[in-house]
């Protein structure tokens, strides 16, 4: 009978030793404590206002990000898949008129779509000058002049600072809404106006980057990923480019 407590003691010592090895190997704390913030970046313990402040700062300082999902703006719904950096961005946008590619390098904005897309922009014309224009533009990088209204409308989808400033703002009183997970990464969720003002999942691993945004008023849901991962951003070759201001037929 005296061997039973000794066995328990040995097992307790073994568990303690294993816990110590895990802590030493991973940097985790509170082995077996059940603390959801153990081993995290610590922002989960902060008030919601401070979490939002830190995630906005992390997003602003990151050189790159990938943004994908839906955005409802000015009565239209857009599906985005954009990779962004400080001097431009590249990716695709889908609207009610179809899918088109966007590329901005510095102030130079290019739009790429098939001939059917351009025909719809011309009011659905399928004959005469409209059809000829669409066939010339289809599959080409169409350079949009800065003076064109389309420039302001579409360049916003390629502007990292502008997009994040607008998107990462929750409306109403901020509160935390528990621990969650996005793509295997633990997060802390903050909400505005108990969710009516939007929700934001913030990474608890590494830097407190925003990972998922549900916009207020059913205005879209976006995933934010590939923080800091570089990608090439170069102007297209001249033989694949059409200058909208000079070569688009007046008809």
C-alpha positions, 0 to 999 in steps of 0.5 A: 500500500505504501507504493501507491503514493510513491507512484503518484509522486513519480507521475506528478514529477513526470508531468511537471518535468514535461510541462517544463520542457514544453514551456522551455521549448515554446515560450508558453506560460501557464502549462495546464492553466487554461489561460487563453492568453498564455503564450500570446502577444498579450493584446487579448488582455487589453481593453478594446480601445487599446486593441484597436489602436495597436492593430491599426498601428501594426497594419500601418507599419506593415509593408504589404497585405493581401485583402480578399472578400466583399465590400459594399460601397455606393450601392454596389457590391465588389468582390476583391482579391488585392495585394497591396503595398505602399506604392500601389497594388495588384489583383482583381475586382468583380462587380455586376459588370464582370471581373477586371484586373487592377494594377497601380504602380505609383500614380500609374493605374491600369485596368485589364478585362476581356472584350465583353467587359468593355462592351458592357461599359459602352452600354452593351453596344455590340456593333460599330465603333463600340465593338471595335473599341472593345476588341482593342481593349480586351486583354490589354492593360488599359492605362487610366488617366488621372483626370478620368473619374474612373481613376479615383473610383478604382485607384482606391482599391489599390491604396493600402493606407486609404483602404485600411484607414477606412476599413479598420474603423469600428462604429459605436462603443468598443468591447471585446467579444472573446477568443476565436480563431482564424485560419488556425491563428488564435484571435481576440475579437473586438466589436463596435456597438455589440456587433452592429458597428462591425467586428474585427478579429486581431491576431494573438500570435506575433504582431497584432495584425487584423485578420478578419473584418465584418463591416457595419451595416452588412457592408461586407466581410474581408480577410486580411492575410500575408502581412509583410510578404513581398510581391513584385509590382511592375508596370506592364510591357508597352506592347500589352498596354493601351493608353486610354486617353490617346488610343480609345476611339472617340466613338 
